[in-house]
């Protein structure tokens, strides 16, 4: 339980000019060299009684001239500290869960990066009433209020160029927050970047079937049957259908797509995590990103088949499969680490995702089309939409379909973009440019692009921040 005085303690924080000093991290356990930049950890006020934990790392160059980037992981209900400590932060967690290593491809080499645990209930973030039912609109507003509180605590960054970035369910978080921010002229918003983000549930559902077929998960005869019973005039309705033959055909291929030993976040990476003998269901993931699949009769049949495959005569653990965050959980629950991050003793154990937040989340958005249109109408904002091309969770094909549905005027053809390591140039993916939106793939990356392809991800981030063409 949280101590009764905790909310009052945080409400009565020192004045703005003293808060950064109170939140500064001076000695981070597991880090053997002292960083050349300052970093801070504390709590930002959202709506009444809600406090969102942040970890802020200043730019390794000149913080005053570097842009400010807010990073949001997805879920909904998962912690952005995964972005910091496993993807693009200045240091990454070792498998031992005790030590850190410097990240040579850290995004804070060229930007001040603010990692926000959102919404309340996620990670170290909390609310006084401990009620964590929320939804898309409320999260956007709470993130905006937390951002305003950040600028109150760090007024020296109010003039910096500001970007919002995120991945996964951040595909809804980021544009929702950006629309709120555009109404506030005091925030110097310049753009947003979204990696393997959810954009449109229906397109994500349908495109996954094509992705699975062209990556060998569906046999040609099964695909021919799917086309014959689920498609009319080149329009396929695999899930939102009343055709019994289509439902039967879809249910027959789902076990291959959602095989519990298949890594849905990176098709070509091994499936890791979990206890010996444990097999994990994709129910949580499907509910978040592929609700059309979850609503089909085929999903209940899929669950039965997965249990049979596991040899376990009991329900399968609903969790995010094939990703192991044991080391991150161990590190952030170390009492010395929590002390260094100024986490009050009364807060509960840190977890990568909050099941209650996830399970009770009100998914008010079916797609982000209107949000994109509002943002793109204002030519001063630049948008980067990037996708690891091995991801099945939010696959690149559905994201491309979504961007195409915006009916933007293109500026050139779909073409390869290159990375230069000082010696050679390699194709890192493929890109297409519109007036103020760039869509690109990162070759060989999965759902978490900076984790799989750190060098390419940093080059992509640098080009975007510097407004360089791909």
Phi, psi and omega per residue, in radians:
X1 nan 2.619 3.092
X2 -1.388 2.506 3.066
X3 -1.172 2.540 -3.066
X4 -1.098 -0.458 -3.067
X5 -1.496 -0.076 -2.994
X6 -1.112 -0.826 -3.137
X7 -1.061 -0.759 -3.139
X8 -1.135 -0.604 3.140
X9 -1.095 -0.757 -3.100
X10 -1.315 -0.596 3.099
X11 -1.102 -0.605 -3.119
X12 -1.589 0.657 -3.132
X13 -1.169 2.804 3.132
X14 -1.117 2.916 3.104
X15 -1.005 2.864 -3.002
X16 -0.961 -0.719 -3.030
X17 -1.211 -0.310 -3.136
X18 -1.705 -0.301 -3.040
X19 -1.066 -0.814 3.128
X20 -1.004 -0.641 3.109
X21 -1.146 -0.661 3.130
X22 -1.192 -0.517 -3.085
X23 -1.650 -0.091 -3.033
X24 -1.160 2.436 3.090
X25 -1.635 2.086 -3.082
X26 -1.817 -0.551 -3.068
X27 -2.497 1.757 -3.082
X28 -1.651 2.049 -3.132
X29 -1.002 2.465 3.105
X30 1.544 -0.098 -3.141
X31 -1.820 2.083 -2.982
X32 -1.564 -0.270 3.100
X33 -2.150 2.473 -3.130
X34 -1.295 2.240 -3.126
X35 -1.116 2.681 3.099
X36 -1.480 -0.049 -3.092
X37 -2.147 2.830 3.087
X38 -1.553 2.647 3.059
X39 -2.487 2.695 -3.014
X40 -2.421 2.611 3.052
X41 -2.489 2.323 -3.129
X42 -3.050 -2.662 -3.065
X43 -2.253 2.422 3.089
X44 -1.937 2.464 -3.123
X45 -1.390 2.246 3.004
X46 -1.825 -2.441 3.102
X47 -1.202 3.007 -2.951
X48 -0.821 2.121 3.062
X49 1.396 0.123 3.139
X50 -1.943 2.392 -3.109
X51 -2.315 2.074 -3.093
X52 -1.767 2.207 -3.138
X53 -1.293 2.405 3.085
X54 -2.234 2.687 2.983
X55 -2.307 2.047 -3.025
X56 -2.032 2.205 3.094
X57 -2.023 2.189 3.129
X58 -1.311 2.795 -3.138
X59 -1.127 2.481 3.115
X60 -1.287 -0.305 3.023
X61 -1.573 -2.316 3.135
X62 -1.602 1.878 -3.094
X63 -0.979 -0.565 -3.088
X64 -1.187 -0.531 -3.102
X65 -1.738 -0.281 3.127
X66 -1.323 2.620 3.060
X67 -1.206 2.843 3.049
X68 -1.849 2.263 -3.134
X69 -2.137 2.219 3.007
X70 -1.660 2.258 3.132
X71 -1.965 2.328 3.130
X72 -2.259 2.090 2.965
X73 -1.390 -3.141 -2.983
X74 -1.888 -2.151 -3.078
X75 2.192 -1.583 -0.066
X76 -1.178 2.482 3.112
X77 1.946 0.264 -3.138
X78 -1.971 2.700 -2.938
X79 -1.469 2.420 3.071
X80 -1.307 -0.139 3.075
X81 -1.214 -0.313 2.991
X82 -1.121 -0.678 3.081
X83 -1.080 -0.674 -3.109
X84 -1.258 -0.856 -2.933
X85 -1.708 -0.092 3.091
X86 -2.256 -0.121 -3.063
X87 -2.138 -1.342 -2.961
X88 -2.301 0.349 3.072
X89 -1.346 3.025 -3.103
X90 -1.220 -0.316 3.054
X91 -2.514 2.606 -3.067
X92 -2.091 2.666 -3.076
X93 -1.411 2.383 3.013
X94 -1.380 2.777 3.129
X95 -1.024 -0.398 -3.110
X96 -1.238 -0.220 3.129
X97 1.269 0.195 -3.096
X98 -2.159 -0.524 -3.030
X99 -2.083 2.764 -3.119
X100 -2.089 2.698 3.047
X101 -2.198 2.593 3.121
X102 -1.210 2.475 -3.136
X103 -1.805 1.927 -3.100
X104 -1.236 -0.201 3.135
X105 -1.975 0.505 -3.121
X106 -1.138 2.414 3.135
X107 -1.237 -0.299 3.129
X108 -1.409 0.096 2.973
X109 -1.171 -0.480 -3.096
X110 -2.241 0.084 -3.100
X111 -2.632 2.642 2.886
X112 -1.410 2.231 -3.043
X113 -2.129 2.213 3.135
X114 -1.877 2.005 3.103
X115 -1.724 2.116 -3.044
X116 -2.038 2.186 3.059
X117 -1.489 1.922 -3.002
X118 -2.480 2.541 -0.030
X119 -1.441 -3.041 3.085
X120 -0.966 2.411 -3.065
X121 1.812 -0.294 -3.134
X122 -1.605 2.310 3.112
X123 1.040 -2.156 3.123
X124 -1.636 -0.046 -3.130
X125 -1.281 2.606 -3.042
X126 -2.708 2.960 2.987
X127 -2.258 2.671 -3.118
X128 -1.048 -0.659 -3.080
X129 -1.527 -0.079 3.104
X130 1.032 0.426 3.078
X131 -1.758 2.086 -2.963
X132 -2.059 0.394 3.013
X133 -1.328 2.170 -3.107
X134 -2.643 -3.093 -3.123
X135 -2.735 -3.097 -3.024
X136 -0.989 -0.824 -3.069
X137 -1.179 -0.778 -3.114
X138 -1.151 -0.677 3.127
X139 -1.103 -0.739 3.129
X140 -1.057 -0.751 -3.112
X141 -1.222 -0.715 3.115
X142 -1.120 -0.676 3.094
X143 -1.132 -0.652 3.084
X144 -1.121 -0.784 3.136
X145 -1.124 -0.680 3.093
X146 -1.118 -0.692 3.106
X147 -1.101 -0.736 3.091
X148 -1.080 -0.655 3.118
X149 -1.195 -0.607 3.066
X150 -1.043 -0.797 -3.141
X151 -1.179 -0.466 3.041
X152 -1.165 -0.721 -3.124
X153 -1.345 -0.535 -3.101
X154 -2.194 1.160 -3.078
X155 -1.096 -0.321 -3.129
X156 -1.177 -0.200 -3.123
X157 -1.817 0.110 -3.075
X158 -1.162 -0.459 -3.122
X159 -1.599 -0.185 -3.119
X160 -1.169 2.573 2.967
X161 -0.988 2.418 -3.049
X162 -2.144 2.343 3.102
X163 -2.251 2.579 3.040
X164 -1.977 2.257 -3.110
X165 -2.374 2.733 3.119
X166 -3.118 3.131 -3.126
X167 -2.500 2.878 3.034
X168 1.123 -2.128 3.086
X169 -1.170 -0.165 2.948
X170 -1.029 -0.292 3.036
X171 -1.039 -0.436 3.000
X172 -1.714 -0.707 -3.130
X173 -0.984 -0.842 -2.970
X174 -1.161 -0.942 3.138
X175 -1.176 -0.519 3.095
X176 -1.107 -0.797 3.102
X177 -1.170 -0.714 -3.111
X178 -1.033 -0.706 3.113
X179 -1.084 -0.708 3.082
X180 -1.101 -0.739 -3.084
X181 -1.152 -0.582 -3.128
X182 -1.093 -0.327 3.134
X183 -1.466 -0.070 -3.084
X184 -2.050 1.805 -3.072
X185 -1.229 -0.197 -3.138
X186 -1.353 -0.229 -3.139
X187 -1.782 2.228 -2.992
X188 -1.557 1.051 -3.091
X189 -1.163 2.304 3.106
X190 -2.055 -0.420 -3.131
X191 3.069 -3.120 3.129
X192 -2.511 2.652 -3.135
X193 -2.327 2.282 -3.068
X194 -2.267 2.170 -3.131
X195 -1.872 2.175 -3.130
X196 0.735 0.891 -3.074
X197 -1.597 2.607 2.990
X198 -1.201 2.287 -3.120
X199 -2.133 -0.650 -3.068
X200 -2.739 2.014 -3.081
X201 -0.998 -0.808 -3.060
X202 -1.115 -0.791 3.131
X203 -1.152 -0.612 3.113
X204 -1.157 -0.694 3.089
X205 -1.049 -0.964 -3.012
X206 -1.168 -0.760 -3.083
X207 -1.151 -0.493 3.121
X208 -1.068 -0.624 3.128
X209 -1.119 -0.739 3.089
X210 -1.145 -0.746 3.122
X211 -1.021 -0.786 -3.112
X212 -1.132 -0.711 3.140
X213 -1.130 -0.832 -3.074
X214 -1.338 -0.087 3.016
X215 -1.912 0.295 2.972
X216 1.455 0.226 -3.128
X217 -1.561 -0.235 3.121
X218 -2.197 2.263 -3.135
X219 -1.255 2.680 -3.070
X220 -1.065 -0.630 3.129
X221 -1.198 -0.682 3.084
X222 -1.133 -0.674 3.131
X223 -1.160 -0.704 3.119
X224 -1.076 -0.699 3.091
X225 -1.136 -0.768 3.115
X226 -1.002 -0.789 -3.140
X227 -1.100 -0.670 -3.065
X228 -1.269 -0.549 -3.068
X229 -1.841 -0.228 -3.079
X230 -2.027 -0.136 -3.013
X231 -2.137 2.431 3.042
X232 -2.386 2.232 3.129
X233 0.917 0.792 3.094
X234 1.163 0.207 3.062
X235 -1.932 2.083 -3.079
X236 -1.836 2.307 3.096
X237 -2.107 1.475 -3.042
X238 -1.319 -0.481 -2.981
X239 -2.115 -0.766 3.129
X240 -1.495 1.237 -3.036
X241 -2.470 2.671 3.046
X242 -1.881 0.048 -3.121
X243 -1.362 1.995 -3.051
X244 -1.075 -0.680 -3.124
X245 -1.114 -0.612 3.099
X246 -1.186 -0.777 3.126
X247 -1.039 -0.717 -3.139
X248 -1.158 -0.743 -3.140
X249 -1.132 -0.716 3.121
X250 -1.128 -0.792 -3.093
X251 -1.099 -0.462 -3.117
X252 -1.273 -0.411 -3.106
X253 -1.768 -0.264 -3.096
X254 -1.042 -0.658 3.139
X255 -1.033 -0.545 3.085
X256 -1.269 -0.703 -3.125
X257 -1.183 -0.721 -3.084
X258 -1.896 0.589 3.031
X259 -1.008 2.235 -3.066
X260 -1.112 -0.216 3.074
X261 -1.747 0.136 3.100
X262 -1.768 2.270 -3.101
X263 -1.451 1.786 -3.084
X264 -1.224 -0.339 3.136
X265 -1.472 -0.362 3.020
X266 -2.738 1.815 -3.007
X267 -0.966 -0.538 -3.044
X268 -1.804 0.224 3.011
X269 -1.806 2.659 3.101
X270 -1.186 2.791 3.075
X271 -1.571 2.095 -3.101
X272 -2.113 2.985 3.062
X273 1.611 2.900 3.124
X274 1.559 2.848 3.128
X275 -1.494 2.737 3.102
X276 -0.991 2.317 3.127
X277 1.469 -0.132 -3.130
X278 -1.527 2.471 3.062
X279 -2.218 2.420 -2.989
X280 -1.911 2.413 3.112
X281 -1.543 2.781 3.109
X282 -1.687 0.260 -3.044
X283 -0.978 -0.802 3.128
X284 -1.062 -0.808 -3.115
X285 -1.106 -0.780 -3.097
X286 -1.090 -0.704 3.127
X287 -1.062 -0.637 -3.083
X288 -1.344 -0.711 -2.938
X289 -2.060 -0.399 -3.033
X290 -2.300 1.025 -3.056
X291 -1.095 -0.452 3.096
X292 -1.090 -0.670 3.112
X293 -1.198 -0.719 -3.106
X294 -1.110 -0.537 -3.072
X295 -1.463 -0.084 -3.119
X296 -1.446 2.716 3.059
X297 -1.092 -0.456 -3.099
X298 -1.149 -0.397 -3.080
X299 -1.227 -0.672 3.110
X300 -1.120 -0.636 3.077
X301 -1.176 -0.660 3.093
X302 -1.042 -0.781 -3.124
X303 -1.045 -0.696 3.112
X304 -1.106 -0.759 -3.123
X305 -1.132 -0.666 3.130
X306 -1.138 -0.687 3.112
X307 -1.128 -0.710 3.105
X308 -1.105 -0.705 3.138
X309 -1.112 -0.584 -3.080
X310 -1.365 -0.341 -3.075
X311 1.327 0.171 -3.117
X312 -1.852 2.201 3.123
X313 -1.598 0.971 -3.138
X314 -2.751 2.833 -3.123
X315 -1.042 2.540 3.140
X316 -1.446 2.467 3.119
X317 -1.033 2.190 3.068
X318 -1.489 1.979 -3.090
X319 -2.794 3.013 3.043
X320 -1.391 1.967 -2.956
X321 -1.487 2.765 2.963
X322 1.162 0.244 3.081
X323 -2.229 2.224 -3.073
X324 -1.931 1.922 3.120
X325 -1.874 0.440 -3.113
X326 -1.030 -0.797 -3.093
X327 -1.128 -0.683 3.129
X328 -1.155 -0.749 3.123
X329 -1.111 -0.746 3.126
X330 -1.062 -0.800 -3.084
X331 -1.123 -0.837 -3.035
X332 -1.312 -0.194 3.036
X333 -1.775 0.084 3.011
X334 -1.184 2.161 -3.103
X335 -0.950 -0.611 3.133
X336 -1.212 -0.638 3.098
X337 -1.177 -0.788 3.129
X338 -1.062 -0.657 3.101
X339 -1.153 -0.757 3.138
X340 -1.108 -0.528 3.136
X341 -1.562 0.074 3.115
X342 1.095 0.687 3.119
X343 -1.575 2.109 -3.138
X344 -1.039 2.549 -3.096
X345 -1.050 -0.479 -3.058
X346 -1.310 -0.208 -3.117
X347 -1.333 2.563 -3.060
X348 -1.279 -3.141 3.133
X349 -1.029 2.416 3.079
X350 -1.313 2.366 3.043
X351 -2.298 2.631 -3.098
X352 -1.097 -0.658 3.120
X353 -2.401 2.551 3.099
X354 -1.751 2.006 -3.080
X355 -1.105 -0.633 -3.125
X356 -1.181 -0.763 3.092
X357 -1.048 -0.790 -3.120
X358 -1.105 -0.866 -3.026
X359 -1.176 -0.573 -3.077
X360 -1.719 0.067 -3.042
X361 -1.158 2.289 3.115
X362 -1.540 1.837 -3.113
X363 -1.453 1.559 -3.056
X364 -1.453 -0.269 3.139
X365 -1.790 2.369 2.980
X366 -1.739 -0.449 3.050
X367 -2.752 2.978 -3.102
X368 -1.945 0.392 -3.049
X369 -1.057 -0.854 -3.127
X370 -1.113 -0.626 3.115
X371 -1.110 -0.799 3.110
X372 -1.060 -0.754 -3.104
X373 -1.118 -0.689 3.088
X374 -1.070 -0.714 -3.094
X375 -1.291 -0.689 -3.069
X376 -1.340 -0.337 3.060
X377 -1.098 -0.533 -3.131
X378 -1.638 1.818 -2.960
X379 -1.129 -0.179 -3.090
X380 -1.353 -0.177 -3.112
X381 -1.803 2.322 3.090
X382 -1.812 2.487 -3.094
X383 -2.192 2.276 3.028
X384 -1.997 2.161 3.073
X385 -2.041 1.934 -3.075
X386 -2.143 2.662 -3.065
X387 -2.505 2.253 2.888
X388 -1.198 2.267 -2.977
X389 -1.468 0.067 3.051
X390 -1.823 0.085 -3.099
X391 -1.427 2.302 3.029
X392 -1.786 -0.250 -3.099
X393 -1.187 -0.941 3.025
X394 -2.243 1.455 -2.934
X395 -1.262 2.657 -3.051
X396 -1.068 -0.546 -3.070
X397 -1.159 -0.814 3.109
X398 -1.101 -0.606 3.110
X399 -1.187 -0.694 3.079
X400 -1.130 -0.714 3.084
X401 -1.037 -0.720 -3.130
X402 -1.092 -0.861 3.137
X403 -1.053 -0.701 3.118
X404 -1.079 -0.591 -3.127
X405 -1.212 -0.228 3.110
X406 -1.337 -0.236 3.100
X407 1.002 0.819 3.114
X408 -1.480 2.719 3.101
X409 -1.462 2.105 -3.088
X410 -1.398 2.732 3.092
X411 -2.159 1.277 -3.137
X412 1.922 3.068 -3.050
X413 -1.569 2.948 3.017
X414 -1.221 2.183 -2.950
X415 -2.567 2.786 3.092
X416 -1.248 2.534 2.972
X417 -2.000 2.618 -2.924
X418 -2.019 2.633 2.951
X419 -2.036 2.447 -3.121
X420 -2.039 2.166 3.140
X421 -1.770 0.252 -3.130
X422 1.680 -0.338 -3.132
X423 -2.087 -0.850 -3.098
X424 -2.295 2.889 3.048
X425 -2.022 2.382 -3.137
X426 -2.248 2.578 3.009
X427 -1.233 2.138 -3.096
X428 -1.790 -0.149 -3.135
X429 2.787 -2.846 -3.100
X430 -2.303 2.523 -2.989
X431 -2.367 2.715 2.999
X432 -2.463 2.370 -3.055
X433 -1.904 2.338 2.981
X434 -2.028 -3.058 -3.027
X435 -0.900 -0.978 3.117
X436 -2.348 0.498 3.060
X437 -2.379 2.364 3.027
X438 -2.080 2.279 3.022
X439 -2.018 2.357 -3.140
X440 -2.611 2.765 3.009
X441 -1.863 2.710 3.014
X442 -2.014 1.967 -3.005
X443 -1.165 2.217 3.066
X444 1.477 0.087 3.134
X445 -1.783 2.724 3.075
X446 -1.840 -2.518 -3.037
X447 -1.126 -0.677 3.138
X448 -1.799 1.489 -3.009
X449 -1.005 -0.846 -3.099
X450 -1.119 -0.423 3.095
X451 -1.320 -0.724 -3.089
X452 -1.383 -0.697 -3.077
X453 -2.306 1.266 -3.037
X454 -1.093 -0.712 -3.131
X455 -1.136 -0.855 3.137
X456 -1.107 -0.688 3.141
X457 -1.117 -0.704 3.129
X458 -1.162 -0.745 3.116
X459 -1.082 -0.719 3.088
X460 -1.061 -0.807 -3.138
X461 -1.096 -0.764 -3.137
X462 -1.088 -0.780 -3.140
X463 -1.102 -0.696 3.133
X464 -1.152 -0.832 -3.122
X465 -1.061 -0.683 -3.110
X466 -1.510 0.049 3.130
X467 0.986 0.764 3.082
X468 -1.679 2.506 -3.124
X469 -1.222 2.647 3.061
X470 -1.664 nan nan
